[in-house]
Amino acid sequence: MRPPFLSTDFQESRIEDEPILGTVLRLSDGRIQTLTWWERMLVTLRLTDAKALEARYARPVSA
């Protein structure tokens, strides 16, 4: 049996599983979006999450 810290079994992380730890949200395309006071309040009260905020700031795909 291998020690747990040498395990190579990783579960892919999804943005809805990740907590927002500061005043910014890093988007999947590499941009960093500063959260407003109101957005930070909604996150604190658990009325929104990272996935919803990412959807708000996602750029529309141009044809």
Number of C-alpha atoms within 10 A of each C-alpha: 3 6 6 8 6 7 8 7 7 6 6 5 8 9 15 13 10 11 11 16 8 9 12 13 19 14 17 10 8 8 11 11 14 13 15 11 10 9 16 19 13 13 17 12 10 9 10 14 20 19 14 13 17 17 10 9 12 13 9 6 5 4 3
